[in-house]
Amino acid sequence: MNFYIDKLLLWLKDGNLRTLQFVNDKVNVITGNSKTGKTAVLEIVDYCFCGSNETVVISHEHIGENVAWYGLRFTINDKVYTIARGAISENGKFSPDYYFSQMGEIPEIPYAKLEEDQIKSVLEQEFSIDDNVTIAYGGRSVRKNTRLSFRYFQIFNTLSKDIIANGKMFFDKMTLERYRDVWPQIFDLAFGVIDIDSIATQKKINELQQEISVLEADKKKLGKKAEHTNEKLQLLIKQAKENGLLDEALPFEKAVGHLEQLIADGASRFSSNFSTEQEYEKLENERSKIALQLTKLRRFKRSYNKYKDSLRDDEDALRPITYLQENFSANVQGEYRQFLNILAKELSNVRKAIHEKRPFELDIERRIRELTARLAAFDDQLSRTAHVDYVLIPTAQKLVSLGEIKAEYKQLDLSPLDLSQIDKSIGEKSKELELLEVMYSGTEDRRTLIIDTLNEYIQTYISSAKVALDEYGEFSAWFDYKNQRLTLKKSKSAITAKISSSSDHLYLHLCLFAGMHHMLLSENSLYIPSFIIIDQPSIPYFNNSEYDYKESEDKLSNKSDWAKVKNIFKLWNDFYTLILKQKKHFQVIMLEHVSENAWVDCEHIHLVEIFDGIDNALIPFVKQETK
């Protein structure tokens, strides 16, 4: 996406318009002393592009207290726009007021013209984002199938001073969960791993998975309902048998029919309810056998554990033998030496017996688990089986019981359970899902190929920074997609380097972003603007931030570091040499704290302004006239 910032605009409260003029196809350097507003340039750009207080920090002192409107004039896809946003209040409230001109007009005084959502809609069109560009992967903080914001793609456009020498984090805003959640899709879209058709396929996959989940949940719900009804029916049959209404010996299926007839016809004839051996007694006998087996196994296990404990006691008692053999064996002869050897062998046997797992130990554990499960199953079955006492039950009591059972029976939903339609729908949707997943399965292979290509682009800039990277200059680029970071590895090695130097971390960031943007330009990416703002890349080399920028070379504690500072500018100069040959366009805005001789040999550097803090700063100083 062709993009560059033409002007940064500040409408000051004193009525003046502060302007910073930038150019395209150059490294636009703003250098100077600390506390002059250089870092605020990055924050102002983020603020104007609908930034929130989660991502933007603009100091109220000196900057916020003097600015009425913040603005940018920029070119995107050969169209010129001006955007401005109202002041941030003293208590930190961000302004909802936006001025927006689709002709690039710079007003004398901005005024609220469009809502934020309207501006986002215009910008998202330029970022090639429409209703089809949705979140396909999802995460805890973002919902699948919701529209992507253009702001997510801007993580490729800044290297703040908090990130640039960070060994663990390579992209701004990754402390926010939603940015971490959308990272895979932002990368995949930007680099062409997926496209609109892929998103549509993934969206359909998500929808089918959701529909199948709903159907399976409905099926499970109906199954549980039928299971609950069946349990209630078993309890009613148990109650009927125990109260002399049904023959105790009737199996469940027949008992259901008899109960239905009993409820429909009334008490024309009650069961004698006596049988030679009740089902309950059979189950109870079986349960007792299992309980006995389980008790024996547990007793054996307890005894065996006691035996093992006694062996550990023996080991403790024999442990000094090892010390005696190691320290005094040369001085012991004859029967004493033979005695020590016997004890040492006994210690070895004891240790072997302690640590050796015999097959029967594993089998005991398995048998205990099996029998415990069977015991629980018998307890459940017993709770639903009638236990009939051999006594005569008065007819009046039987009639009362019948009335109670009849009332509960009528509450049951006994309609037949037909899951065939749900099963058919699940089957059809599963087949459709399988076909779509086969279509989408090539994504992983394509991502691997693209990351390999990205590593080649990054390697170009590792070669450019070879001297600055010291011992890592001959290493190969290895981009970690999952963890969003670049590392290095030796040729033909499967192990990545453990890098701890902040200077090396700085260059890893620069090489990664130069390589990424070179590839994005070459591939004509639709989603990533062709610019980057880099804040104070030389920061790892200066221990003290309070120094005059003109004396930066002399302030280095390690004099050889000046070559590394100069290499920062050389790397981006090399970047321009390569992309301009391809007739590609790109803008770098670099906020620095070093003198002009750091880039004296570079042809693609444009000095925007020097913020010396005396004659110039982002917010001009008010000079008192001498009387």
C-alpha positions as CSV (number, residue, x, y, z in Angstrom):
1,M,0.0,0.0,0.0
2,N,1.5,3.3,-1.1
3,F,1.6,5.7,1.9
4,Y,3.6,8.5,3.3
5,I,3.1,11.4,5.7
6,D,3.5,14.8,4.1
7,K,3.1,17.0,7.2
8,L,2.6,16.7,10.9
9,L,0.4,19.6,12.1
10,L,-0.2,21.1,15.5
11,W,-2.7,23.9,16.0
12,L,-1.3,25.6,19.1
13,K,-3.5,27.4,21.6
14,D,-1.6,30.6,21.0
15,G,-3.1,30.6,17.4
16,N,0.1,29.5,15.6
17,L,0.3,26.4,13.3
18,R,3.4,24.2,14.0
19,T,4.3,22.2,11.0
20,L,6.9,19.4,10.4
21,Q,7.5,18.7,6.7
22,F,8.4,15.1,5.6
23,V,9.4,13.7,2.3
24,N,8.9,10.3,0.7
25,D,11.6,7.8,-0.3
26,K,14.0,9.1,2.4
27,V,14.9,8.5,6.0
28,N,13.4,11.6,7.6
29,V,15.6,12.3,10.6
30,I,14.5,14.5,13.5
31,T,17.4,14.7,15.9
32,G,18.4,16.8,18.9
33,N,18.4,16.8,22.6
34,S,16.2,15.0,25.1
35,K,12.9,16.4,26.4
36,T,12.2,18.4,23.2
37,G,9.2,16.3,21.9
38,K,10.8,13.9,19.4
39,T,9.1,10.8,20.8
40,A,5.8,12.6,20.8
41,V,5.9,12.5,17.0
42,L,5.2,8.7,17.0
43,E,2.5,9.1,19.6
44,I,0.8,12.0,17.7
45,V,0.6,9.9,14.5
46,D,-1.0,7.0,16.5
47,Y,-3.4,9.5,18.2
48,C,-4.6,11.0,14.9
49,F,-5.2,7.5,13.5
50,C,-7.9,6.8,16.1
51,G,-5.5,5.7,18.9
52,S,-6.8,5.0,22.4
53,N,-5.4,5.6,25.8
54,E,-4.3,2.0,25.8
55,T,-1.7,2.7,23.1
56,V,-1.0,6.5,23.1
57,V,0.8,8.5,25.7
58,I,1.2,12.2,25.1
59,S,2.6,14.3,27.9
60,H,0.3,17.1,29.0
61,E,3.1,19.1,30.3
62,H,4.5,21.4,27.6
63,I,2.9,19.5,24.7
64,G,-0.8,18.7,25.7
65,E,-1.2,22.0,27.5
66,N,-0.2,24.0,24.4
67,V,-2.0,22.0,21.6
68,A,-5.6,22.6,20.6
69,W,-5.6,20.1,17.6
70,Y,-3.2,17.4,16.4
71,G,-3.1,16.6,12.7
72,L,-1.6,14.9,9.8
73,R,-1.6,15.5,6.0
74,F,-0.8,12.2,4.3
75,T,-1.0,10.4,0.9
76,I,-2.5,7.0,0.6
77,N,-2.9,5.2,-2.7
78,D,-2.3,8.5,-4.5
79,K,-5.0,10.3,-2.6
80,V,-4.3,13.2,-0.2
81,Y,-6.1,13.4,3.1
82,T,-5.9,15.6,6.1
83,I,-7.0,14.3,9.5
84,A,-7.0,16.2,12.8
85,R,-8.1,15.4,16.3
86,G,-9.0,17.6,19.2
87,A,-6.9,18.2,22.3
88,I,-6.4,15.7,25.1
89,S,-7.9,17.1,28.4
90,E,-5.7,17.7,31.4
91,N,-7.2,14.6,33.1
92,G,-6.2,12.5,30.1
93,K,-9.6,12.2,28.3
94,F,-9.1,11.7,24.5
95,S,-11.1,13.9,22.2
96,P,-14.0,12.4,20.1
97,D,-13.7,15.4,17.7
98,Y,-12.2,14.8,14.3
99,Y,-11.6,17.0,11.3
100,F,-11.2,15.1,8.0
101,S,-10.6,16.4,4.5
102,Q,-10.6,14.0,1.5
103,M,-9.0,16.8,-0.5
104,G,-6.0,17.3,1.8
105,E,-7.1,20.7,2.8
106,I,-5.5,22.2,5.9
107,P,-7.9,24.5,7.7
108,E,-7.0,27.6,9.5
109,I,-8.7,26.2,12.6
110,P,-10.0,22.6,12.5
111,Y,-13.6,21.8,13.5
112,A,-15.5,18.6,14.3
113,K,-16.5,17.2,10.9
114,L,-16.9,13.4,11.0
115,E,-17.4,10.8,13.7
116,E,-14.6,8.4,14.4
117,D,-16.5,5.5,12.9
118,Q,-17.0,7.4,9.7
119,I,-13.2,8.1,9.4
120,K,-12.4,4.5,10.1
121,S,-14.8,3.5,7.4
122,V,-12.9,5.7,4.9
123,L,-9.5,4.5,6.0
124,E,-10.5,0.9,6.0
125,Q,-11.4,1.2,2.3
126,E,-7.9,2.4,1.6
127,F,-6.5,-0.5,3.6
128,S,-8.6,-2.9,1.4
129,I,-10.7,-3.8,4.4
130,D,-14.4,-4.6,3.9
131,D,-17.0,-6.8,5.4
132,N,-15.2,-9.8,3.9
133,V,-12.0,-9.2,5.8
134,T,-13.0,-10.7,9.1
135,I,-11.3,-12.4,12.0
136,A,-11.1,-16.0,10.9
137,Y,-9.0,-17.5,13.8
138,G,-10.4,-15.7,16.8
139,G,-9.2,-15.7,20.4
140,R,-10.2,-15.0,23.9
141,S,-10.4,-11.2,23.4
142,V,-11.7,-11.1,19.8
143,R,-14.7,-13.0,18.3
144,K,-14.5,-15.0,15.1
145,N,-16.1,-13.5,12.0
146,T,-16.0,-9.9,13.2
147,R,-14.5,-7.2,10.9
148,L,-10.8,-6.5,11.3
149,S,-9.6,-2.9,12.1
150,F,-7.0,-1.1,10.0
151,R,-5.2,-0.3,13.3
152,Y,-4.2,-3.9,13.7
153,F,-2.0,-3.7,10.6
154,Q,-0.2,-0.7,11.9
155,I,1.9,-2.9,14.2
156,F,4.3,-3.2,11.2
157,N,4.7,0.6,11.1
158,T,6.3,1.6,14.5
159,L,9.4,0.7,16.5
160,S,9.1,2.6,19.7
161,K,12.0,3.1,22.1
162,D,10.3,0.5,24.5
163,I,10.5,-2.2,21.8
164,I,13.5,-1.4,19.7
165,A,16.1,-3.1,22.0
166,N,13.8,-5.5,23.6
167,G,15.0,-9.1,23.4
168,K,11.6,-10.7,24.0
169,M,9.2,-8.5,22.1
170,F,9.5,-7.3,18.5
171,F,6.2,-5.5,17.9
172,D,4.5,-2.6,19.6
173,K,1.1,-3.1,21.3
174,M,1.7,-6.8,21.9
175,T,1.1,-6.2,25.6
176,L,-2.6,-6.0,24.6
177,E,-4.3,-9.4,24.4
178,R,-6.4,-8.5,21.3
179,Y,-3.3,-7.7,19.3
180,R,-1.7,-11.0,20.3
181,D,-4.9,-12.8,19.3
182,V,-5.1,-11.3,15.8
183,W,-1.4,-11.5,15.1
184,P,-1.5,-14.8,13.1
185,Q,-4.2,-13.5,10.8
186,I,-2.6,-10.0,10.4
187,F,0.6,-11.6,9.4
188,D,-1.1,-14.2,7.1
189,L,-3.1,-11.5,5.3
190,A,-0.2,-9.0,5.0
191,F,2.2,-11.6,3.5
192,G,-0.3,-13.4,1.3
193,V,-0.6,-16.7,3.3
194,I,-4.3,-16.2,3.0
195,D,-6.6,-14.0,0.9
196,I,-10.3,-13.0,0.8
197,D,-11.3,-16.5,-0.5
198,S,-9.3,-18.2,2.3
199,I,-11.1,-16.0,4.8
200,A,-14.5,-16.9,3.3
201,T,-13.5,-20.6,3.5
202,Q,-12.4,-20.3,7.1
203,K,-15.6,-18.3,7.9
204,K,-17.7,-21.2,6.4
205,I,-15.6,-23.7,8.4
206,N,-16.2,-21.7,11.6
207,E,-19.9,-21.6,10.9
208,L,-20.2,-25.3,10.2
209,Q,-18.2,-26.1,13.3
210,Q,-20.6,-24.0,15.3
211,E,-23.7,-25.6,13.7
212,I,-22.3,-29.1,14.3
213,S,-21.6,-28.1,17.9
214,V,-25.1,-26.9,18.4
215,L,-26.6,-30.0,16.9
216,E,-24.4,-32.3,19.0
217,A,-25.4,-30.2,22.1
218,D,-29.1,-30.7,21.2
219,K,-28.5,-34.4,20.7
220,K,-26.8,-34.6,24.0
221,K,-29.5,-32.6,25.7
222,L,-32.2,-34.9,24.3
223,G,-30.2,-38.0,25.3
224,K,-29.9,-36.7,28.8
225,K,-33.6,-35.9,28.9
226,A,-34.4,-39.5,27.8
227,E,-31.9,-40.9,30.3
228,H,-33.5,-38.8,33.1
229,T,-37.0,-40.0,32.1
230,N,-35.8,-43.6,32.0
231,E,-34.3,-43.2,35.5
232,K,-37.5,-41.8,36.8
233,L,-39.5,-44.7,35.2
234,Q,-37.1,-47.2,36.9
235,L,-37.7,-45.6,40.3
236,L,-41.5,-45.7,39.7
237,I,-41.3,-49.4,38.8
238,K,-39.2,-50.0,41.9
239,Q,-41.8,-48.2,44.0
240,A,-44.6,-50.2,42.4
241,K,-42.8,-53.5,43.1
242,E,-42.0,-52.6,46.7
243,N,-45.7,-51.7,47.3
244,G,-47.1,-54.9,45.9
245,L,-48.5,-53.4,42.6
246,L,-46.2,-55.3,40.3
247,D,-44.5,-58.7,40.4
248,E,-41.0,-58.3,41.7
249,A,-39.6,-60.8,39.2
250,L,-40.8,-58.8,36.1
251,P,-37.9,-57.6,34.0
252,F,-37.8,-53.8,33.3
253,E,-39.3,-53.9,29.7
254,K,-42.3,-56.0,30.8
255,A,-42.7,-54.1,34.0
256,V,-43.1,-50.9,31.9
257,G,-46.0,-52.4,30.0
258,H,-47.6,-53.8,33.2
259,L,-47.3,-50.4,34.9
260,E,-48.9,-48.6,31.9
261,Q,-51.8,-51.1,31.9
262,L,-52.2,-50.7,35.7
263,I,-52.4,-46.9,35.4
264,A,-54.8,-47.1,32.5
265,D,-57.2,-49.8,33.9
266,G,-56.9,-49.2,37.6
267,A,-56.3,-51.8,40.4
268,S,-58.3,-54.7,38.9
269,R,-55.7,-57.2,40.2
270,F,-52.6,-56.8,42.3
271,S,-49.5,-58.9,42.2
272,S,-48.7,-61.5,44.9
273,N,-45.3,-59.9,44.7
274,F,-43.4,-63.0,46.0
275,S,-40.6,-64.8,44.2
276,T,-38.1,-67.5,45.3
277,E,-35.1,-65.2,44.8
278,Q,-35.4,-61.4,44.3
279,E,-33.3,-59.6,41.7
280,Y,-32.1,-57.3,44.5
281,E,-30.7,-60.3,46.4
282,K,-28.9,-61.5,43.3
283,L,-27.3,-58.1,42.8
284,E,-26.4,-57.8,46.5
285,N,-24.7,-61.2,46.4
286,E,-22.6,-60.3,43.4
287,R,-21.7,-56.9,45.0
288,S,-20.6,-58.7,48.1
289,K,-18.2,-61.0,46.1
290,I,-16.7,-58.0,44.4
291,A,-16.4,-56.1,47.7
292,L,-14.6,-59.1,49.2
293,Q,-12.1,-59.3,46.2
294,L,-11.5,-55.6,46.5
295,T,-10.8,-55.8,50.2
296,K,-8.3,-58.7,49.7
297,L,-6.4,-56.8,47.0
298,R,-6.3,-53.6,49.2
299,R,-5.0,-55.6,52.1
300,F,-2.3,-57.2,50.0
301,K,-1.3,-53.8,48.6
302,R,-1.0,-52.4,52.1
303,S,1.1,-55.4,53.3
304,Y,3.3,-55.1,50.2
305,N,3.8,-51.4,50.9
306,K,4.8,-52.2,54.5
307,Y,7.3,-54.7,53.1
308,K,8.8,-52.0,50.8
309,D,9.0,-49.6,53.8
310,S,10.9,-52.2,55.7
311,L,13.3,-52.5,52.8
312,R,13.9,-48.7,52.9
313,D,14.7,-49.0,56.6
314,D,17.2,-51.7,55.7
315,E,18.7,-49.5,53.0
316,D,19.1,-46.7,55.6
317,A,20.8,-49.1,58.0
318,L,23.2,-50.4,55.3
319,R,24.0,-47.0,53.7
320,P,27.2,-46.5,55.7
321,I,28.7,-49.5,53.9
322,T,29.1,-47.4,50.7
323,Y,31.1,-44.8,52.7
324,L,33.3,-47.5,54.3
325,Q,34.1,-49.1,51.0
326,E,35.0,-45.8,49.3
327,N,37.2,-44.5,52.1
328,F,38.7,-47.6,54.0
329,S,38.5,-50.6,51.7
330,A,42.3,-50.4,51.0
331,N,43.0,-50.8,54.8
332,V,40.6,-53.7,55.4
333,Q,41.7,-57.3,54.7
334,G,40.6,-60.9,55.3
335,E,37.3,-61.7,57.0
336,Y,36.5,-58.0,57.5
337,R,36.8,-57.2,53.8
338,Q,34.7,-60.3,52.9
339,F,32.1,-59.1,55.5
340,L,32.0,-55.6,53.9
341,N,31.5,-57.2,50.5
342,I,28.6,-59.3,51.7
343,L,26.9,-56.2,53.2
344,A,27.6,-54.2,50.0
345,K,25.9,-56.9,47.9
346,E,23.0,-57.0,50.4
347,L,22.6,-53.2,50.0
348,S,22.6,-53.6,46.2
349,N,19.9,-56.3,46.4
350,V,17.8,-54.1,48.8
351,R,18.0,-51.1,46.4
352,K,17.1,-53.2,43.5
353,A,14.1,-54.7,45.3
354,I,12.9,-51.2,46.3
355,H,13.1,-49.6,42.8
356,E,12.1,-52.7,40.7
357,K,8.4,-52.6,39.6
358,R,7.2,-56.1,39.5
359,P,4.4,-57.0,37.0
360,F,1.9,-58.0,39.7
361,E,2.2,-54.4,41.2
362,L,0.8,-52.9,38.0
363,D,-1.8,-55.6,37.7
364,I,-3.0,-55.0,41.3
365,E,-3.5,-51.3,40.6
366,R,-5.4,-52.1,37.4
367,R,-7.6,-54.7,39.2
368,I,-8.4,-52.3,42.1
369,R,-9.5,-49.7,39.6
370,E,-11.7,-52.2,37.7
371,L,-13.3,-53.6,40.8
372,T,-13.9,-50.2,42.2
373,A,-15.7,-49.2,39.0
374,R,-17.8,-52.4,39.0
375,L,-18.7,-51.9,42.7
376,A,-20.0,-48.4,41.9
377,A,-22.0,-49.8,39.0
378,F,-23.6,-52.4,41.3
379,D,-24.4,-49.7,43.9
380,D,-26.1,-47.6,41.2
381,Q,-28.1,-50.6,40.0
382,L,-29.2,-51.6,43.5
383,S,-30.5,-48.1,44.1
384,R,-32.9,-48.6,41.2
385,T,-33.9,-52.3,42.0
386,A,-36.9,-53.1,44.2
387,H,-36.2,-54.6,47.6
388,V,-39.4,-56.4,48.6
389,D,-40.1,-57.4,52.2
390,Y,-42.0,-60.8,52.5
391,V,-45.1,-59.2,54.2
392,L,-48.7,-58.7,53.3
393,I,-49.4,-55.1,52.2
394,P,-53.0,-53.9,52.8
395,T,-55.1,-53.0,49.8
396,A,-55.7,-49.5,51.0
397,Q,-51.9,-48.9,51.2
398,K,-51.6,-50.3,47.6
399,L,-54.3,-47.9,46.4
400,V,-52.5,-44.9,48.0
401,S,-49.2,-46.0,46.4
402,L,-50.9,-46.4,43.0
403,G,-52.3,-42.9,43.2
404,E,-48.9,-41.4,44.0
405,I,-47.2,-43.4,41.2
406,K,-50.0,-42.4,38.7
407,A,-49.5,-38.7,39.5
408,E,-45.7,-38.9,39.0
409,Y,-46.1,-41.1,35.8
410,K,-48.3,-38.4,34.2
411,Q,-45.4,-35.9,34.6
412,L,-43.1,-38.0,32.5
413,D,-42.4,-37.2,28.8
414,L,-42.7,-40.6,27.3
415,S,-42.7,-39.5,23.6
416,P,-40.3,-41.7,21.6
417,L,-36.8,-40.3,21.1
418,D,-36.0,-39.9,17.4
419,L,-32.4,-38.7,16.8
420,S,-32.3,-39.7,13.1
421,Q,-32.9,-36.2,11.8
422,I,-30.2,-34.7,14.0
423,D,-27.8,-37.5,13.0
424,K,-28.6,-36.9,9.4
425,S,-27.9,-33.1,9.7
426,I,-24.6,-33.8,11.6
427,G,-23.5,-36.2,8.9
428,E,-24.2,-33.8,6.0
429,K,-22.5,-30.9,7.7
430,S,-19.5,-33.0,8.7
431,K,-19.0,-34.1,5.1
432,E,-19.2,-30.5,3.9
433,L,-16.8,-29.5,6.7
434,E,-14.3,-32.2,5.7
435,L,-14.3,-30.9,2.1
436,L,-13.6,-27.3,3.2
437,E,-10.9,-28.4,5.5
438,V,-9.1,-30.2,2.7
439,M,-9.4,-27.0,0.6
440,Y,-7.9,-25.0,3.5
441,S,-5.2,-27.5,4.4
442,G,-2.6,-25.9,2.1
443,T,-2.3,-22.8,4.3
444,E,0.4,-24.3,6.5
445,D,2.6,-25.2,3.5
446,R,2.1,-21.8,2.1
447,R,3.0,-20.1,5.4
448,T,6.2,-22.2,5.7
449,L,7.2,-21.2,2.1
450,I,6.5,-17.5,2.8
451,I,8.4,-17.5,6.1
452,D,11.4,-19.1,4.3
453,T,11.2,-16.3,1.8
454,L,11.0,-13.7,4.5
455,N,14.1,-15.1,6.1
456,E,15.9,-14.6,2.8
457,Y,14.9,-10.9,2.8
458,I,16.0,-10.5,6.4
459,Q,19.3,-12.1,5.6
460,T,20.0,-9.3,3.2
461,Y,20.0,-6.8,6.1
462,I,21.9,-9.1,8.4
463,S,24.6,-9.1,5.8
464,S,24.4,-5.2,5.7
465,A,24.7,-5.2,9.5
466,K,27.4,-7.9,9.6
467,V,30.0,-5.8,11.3
468,A,27.6,-4.4,13.9
469,L,26.4,-7.9,14.8
470,D,29.9,-9.0,15.7
471,E,30.0,-12.7,16.2
472,Y,26.4,-13.1,14.9
473,G,27.2,-11.5,11.6
474,E,27.6,-14.9,9.8
475,F,24.5,-16.4,11.4
476,S,21.2,-17.0,9.5
477,A,17.8,-15.4,10.0
478,W,15.2,-17.5,11.7
479,F,11.8,-15.9,12.1
480,D,9.6,-17.5,14.8
481,Y,6.0,-17.0,13.6
482,K,4.4,-18.4,16.8
483,N,6.3,-16.1,19.1
484,Q,6.5,-13.1,16.8
485,R,10.2,-12.7,17.1
486,L,13.4,-12.9,15.1
487,T,16.4,-15.0,16.2
488,L,19.6,-16.3,14.5
489,K,21.1,-19.6,14.0
490,K,24.4,-21.0,12.7
491,S,24.4,-22.6,9.3
492,K,23.2,-26.2,9.4
493,S,22.3,-25.9,13.0
494,A,19.0,-26.8,14.6
495,I,19.6,-24.6,17.7
496,T,19.0,-20.9,17.7
497,A,21.4,-18.5,19.4
498,K,20.9,-17.2,22.9
499,I,21.4,-13.4,22.3
500,S,21.6,-11.1,25.3
501,S,23.2,-7.9,24.0
502,S,20.9,-4.9,23.6
503,S,22.9,-3.8,20.6
504,D,22.3,-7.2,18.9
505,H,18.6,-7.0,19.8
506,L,18.5,-3.5,18.2
507,Y,19.9,-4.9,15.0
508,L,17.6,-7.9,15.0
509,H,14.6,-5.4,15.1
510,L,16.0,-3.3,12.3
511,C,16.8,-6.3,10.1
512,L,13.4,-7.8,10.7
513,F,11.5,-4.7,9.8
514,A,13.7,-3.8,6.8
515,G,13.3,-7.4,5.6
516,M,9.5,-7.4,6.2
517,H,8.9,-4.1,4.4
518,H,11.2,-5.1,1.5
519,M,9.2,-8.2,1.0
520,L,5.8,-6.5,1.5
521,L,6.8,-3.9,-1.2
522,S,8.0,-6.6,-3.5
523,E,4.7,-8.5,-3.1
524,N,2.6,-5.3,-3.4
525,S,0.8,-6.0,-0.1
526,L,-2.6,-4.4,0.1
527,Y,-2.8,-4.1,3.9
528,I,0.5,-2.6,5.2
529,P,1.2,1.1,4.7
530,S,4.7,1.8,3.2
531,F,6.2,3.7,6.1
532,I,7.8,3.2,9.5
533,I,8.5,5.4,12.5
534,I,11.6,4.4,14.5
535,D,12.2,6.0,17.8
536,Q,15.8,6.4,19.1
537,P,17.5,3.3,17.6
538,S,20.9,4.5,19.0
539,I,19.6,4.2,22.6
540,P,21.6,1.0,23.5
541,Y,24.9,2.8,23.1
542,F,24.3,5.7,25.4
543,N,24.2,5.2,29.2
544,N,23.2,8.8,29.9
545,S,20.3,10.3,28.1
546,E,21.3,13.8,29.3
547,Y,23.9,14.9,26.7
548,D,24.2,17.4,23.9
549,Y,23.4,15.7,20.7
550,K,26.2,17.5,18.9
551,E,28.7,15.7,21.3
552,S,27.1,12.3,20.9
553,E,30.2,10.6,19.4
554,D,32.3,11.9,22.3
555,K,29.8,10.7,24.9
556,L,30.1,7.0,24.0
557,S,31.7,5.0,26.8
558,N,32.8,2.5,24.2
559,K,34.3,4.5,21.2
560,S,33.9,1.5,18.8
561,D,30.1,1.8,19.2
562,W,30.1,4.9,17.0
563,A,30.6,2.6,14.0
564,K,27.4,0.7,15.1
565,V,25.5,4.0,15.4
566,K,26.5,4.9,11.9
567,N,25.6,1.4,10.7
568,I,22.0,2.1,11.7
569,F,21.7,4.7,9.0
570,K,23.8,2.7,6.5
571,L,21.4,-0.2,6.9
572,W,18.4,1.9,5.9
573,N,20.5,3.6,3.2
574,D,21.1,0.1,1.7
575,F,17.4,-0.6,2.0
576,Y,16.6,2.5,-0.2
577,T,19.3,1.6,-2.7
578,L,17.6,-1.8,-3.2
579,I,13.9,-0.8,-3.2
580,L,14.4,2.3,-5.4
581,K,16.0,0.1,-8.0
582,Q,12.7,-1.9,-8.0
583,K,10.8,1.5,-8.4
584,K,9.2,1.0,-5.0
585,H,8.4,3.8,-2.5
586,F,8.8,3.9,1.2
587,Q,9.1,6.5,4.0
588,V,11.1,6.2,7.2
589,I,10.7,8.8,10.0
590,M,13.6,8.4,12.5
591,L,13.6,10.2,15.8
592,E,17.2,10.4,17.1
593,H,19.6,11.9,19.6
594,V,22.9,11.9,17.6
595,S,24.9,14.4,15.5
596,E,24.6,14.8,11.8
597,N,28.0,13.1,11.1
598,A,26.3,9.8,12.0
599,W,24.9,9.7,8.5
600,V,27.4,11.8,6.6
601,D,28.1,9.0,4.0
602,C,24.4,8.2,3.3
603,E,22.6,9.6,0.3
604,H,19.0,8.7,1.3
605,I,18.8,10.7,4.5
606,H,16.7,13.9,4.8
607,L,17.2,16.1,7.9
608,V,13.8,17.4,8.9
609,E,14.7,19.5,11.9
610,I,17.0,19.7,14.9
611,F,15.3,19.9,18.2
612,D,18.2,21.4,20.2
613,G,15.9,22.6,23.1
614,I,17.2,26.1,22.7
615,D,16.2,27.5,19.4
616,N,13.9,24.7,18.4
617,A,11.6,21.9,19.7
618,L,8.3,20.3,18.8
619,I,6.6,23.1,20.7
620,P,8.5,26.3,20.1
621,F,9.9,28.0,23.1
622,V,8.6,31.5,23.8
623,K,11.6,33.8,23.9
624,Q,11.5,36.9,26.2
625,E,12.6,40.1,24.4
626,T,15.6,41.9,25.9
627,K,14.8,45.4,27.0
